[in-house]
């Protein structure tokens, strides 16, 4: 998976939890790592209201959970070119960094929602419940992918 822009390759690994956001127009799927960066756990999906309130709720969540890095899905088209939504994600990320003081990294989110939908469909839950869970699961898949990459590269001595 494409690593997007990662400070880890520049030797700036922050210790602590990573908060992953699957950013959407109506909802933001959320997942958080444990302190060691080995596991990802889904959090309740944030129903969007307005940017100011969304930022405040995310800032409170990050502060309350000792988050040191925010990971945002980068909506790159299948062709590898950033899409229109990518501009919205980057604008929101700039505002989120200004609000929280935390670094924001971007991670290729291509097919995370498709994978989340597939997993939920195979689980046999109703389509209504799948719709409610897909954003959270997409954030978990995004975060797991990132943590796997980071941990594999740490073992290889490529990140501190």
C-alpha positions as CSV (number, residue, x, y, z in Angstrom):
1,X,0.0,0.0,0.0
2,X,1.2,3.5,-0.7
3,X,2.5,5.2,2.4
4,X,1.6,8.7,1.3
5,X,3.6,11.2,3.3
6,X,5.0,9.7,6.4
7,X,7.2,11.4,8.9
8,X,8.4,8.0,10.0
9,X,10.6,7.8,7.0
10,X,12.1,11.1,8.2
11,X,12.9,9.7,11.7
12,X,10.2,11.5,13.7
13,X,8.3,8.6,15.3
14,X,6.0,9.9,18.0
15,X,5.4,7.5,20.9
16,X,1.8,6.8,21.9
17,X,-1.5,6.1,20.3
18,X,-2.5,6.7,16.7
19,X,-6.0,7.9,15.8
20,X,-7.2,6.9,12.4
21,X,-9.9,8.8,10.5
22,X,-11.9,7.6,7.5
23,X,-13.1,11.0,6.5
24,X,-16.5,11.3,4.8
25,X,-19.0,14.1,4.0
26,X,-21.5,12.9,6.6
27,X,-19.5,10.6,8.9
28,X,-16.0,10.1,10.1
29,X,-15.0,6.5,10.9
30,X,-12.6,6.3,13.8
31,X,-10.1,3.7,15.1
32,X,-7.3,4.0,17.6
33,X,-4.2,2.0,18.3
34,X,-3.0,0.7,21.6
35,X,0.0,2.4,23.2
36,X,2.4,0.0,21.7
37,X,1.1,0.4,18.1
38,X,0.3,-3.2,17.6
39,X,-3.5,-3.3,17.6
40,X,-6.3,-1.2,16.2
41,X,-9.7,-0.9,17.8
42,X,-12.8,0.8,16.2
43,X,-14.4,3.7,18.0
44,X,-17.9,5.1,17.6
45,X,-18.4,6.8,14.2
46,X,-18.5,10.5,14.4
47,X,-21.7,11.9,12.8
48,X,-20.6,15.2,11.2
49,X,-22.3,18.5,12.1
50,X,-20.0,21.4,11.1
51,X,-16.3,21.7,10.7
52,X,-15.8,23.7,13.9
53,X,-17.7,21.2,16.1
54,X,-16.1,18.2,14.3
55,X,-12.7,19.6,15.0
56,X,-13.5,20.2,18.7
57,X,-14.9,16.7,19.2
58,X,-11.8,15.1,17.5
59,X,-9.5,17.4,19.6
60,X,-11.2,16.3,22.8
61,X,-11.0,12.6,21.7
62,X,-7.3,12.9,20.9
63,X,-6.5,14.6,24.2
64,X,-8.6,12.2,26.2
65,X,-6.9,9.1,24.6
66,X,-3.3,10.4,24.7
67,X,-3.1,10.4,20.9
68,X,0.3,11.4,19.4
69,X,-0.4,11.0,15.7
70,X,-3.5,11.3,13.6
71,X,-3.7,9.1,10.5
72,X,-6.1,10.2,7.7
73,X,-7.2,8.1,4.8
74,X,-6.0,9.6,1.6
75,X,-8.7,9.3,-1.1
76,X,-6.5,8.5,-4.0
77,X,-8.2,7.3,-7.2
78,X,-7.5,3.8,-8.4
79,X,-5.3,5.4,-11.1
80,X,-3.1,6.8,-8.3
81,X,-4.1,10.4,-8.8
82,X,-5.5,12.4,-5.9
83,X,-9.2,13.0,-6.3
84,X,-11.4,16.0,-5.5
85,X,-12.1,14.6,-2.0
86,X,-8.3,14.6,-1.4
87,X,-8.4,18.4,-1.3
88,X,-11.1,18.4,1.4
89,X,-9.2,15.8,3.4
90,X,-6.0,17.9,3.3
91,X,-7.9,21.1,4.2
92,X,-9.5,19.3,7.2
93,X,-6.1,17.9,8.2
94,X,-4.5,21.4,8.3
95,X,-7.3,22.6,10.5
96,X,-7.1,19.5,12.7
97,X,-3.3,20.1,13.2
98,X,-4.0,23.7,14.0
99,X,-6.6,22.7,16.6
100,X,-4.8,19.8,18.2
101,X,-1.1,20.6,17.6
102,X,-0.7,16.9,16.5
103,X,0.9,15.8,13.3
104,X,-1.4,14.3,10.6
105,X,-0.2,11.6,8.3
106,X,-1.9,10.4,5.2
107,X,-2.4,6.8,4.2
108,X,-3.7,5.4,1.0
109,X,-7.3,4.4,1.6
110,X,-8.1,2.8,-1.7
111,X,-10.4,-0.1,-1.3
112,X,-10.7,0.1,2.5
113,X,-14.4,0.8,2.3
114,X,-14.8,-2.0,-0.3
115,X,-12.9,-4.4,2.0
116,X,-15.0,-3.3,5.0
117,X,-18.2,-3.8,3.1
118,X,-17.0,-7.3,2.0
119,X,-16.1,-8.3,5.6
120,X,-19.4,-7.1,7.0
121,X,-21.4,-8.8,4.3
122,X,-19.6,-12.1,4.9
123,X,-20.3,-11.7,8.6
124,X,-24.0,-12.1,7.8
125,X,-25.3,-9.0,9.6
126,X,-28.2,-7.0,8.1
127,X,-27.6,-4.4,5.5
128,X,-28.8,-1.7,7.9
129,X,-26.3,-2.7,10.6
130,X,-23.6,-3.0,7.9
131,X,-24.2,0.6,6.8
132,X,-23.7,1.7,10.4
133,X,-20.5,-0.2,10.9
134,X,-18.7,0.3,7.5
135,X,-17.0,3.6,8.4
136,X,-15.6,2.3,11.7
137,X,-14.4,-0.9,10.0
138,X,-12.8,1.1,7.2
139,X,-10.9,3.1,9.8
140,X,-9.7,-0.1,11.5
141,X,-8.5,-1.5,8.2
142,X,-6.7,1.7,7.4
143,X,-5.0,1.8,10.8
144,X,-4.1,-1.9,10.7
145,X,-2.5,-1.5,7.3
146,X,-0.5,1.5,8.6
147,X,0.6,-0.3,11.8
148,X,1.6,-3.4,9.9
149,X,3.8,-1.2,7.6
150,X,5.3,0.8,10.4
151,X,6.1,-2.3,12.5
152,X,7.6,-4.2,9.6
153,X,9.8,-1.3,8.7
154,X,10.8,-0.8,12.4
155,X,11.9,-4.5,12.5
156,X,13.9,-3.9,9.4
157,X,15.5,-0.9,11.0
158,X,14.0,1.6,8.6
159,X,12.1,3.6,11.2
160,X,13.2,4.4,14.7
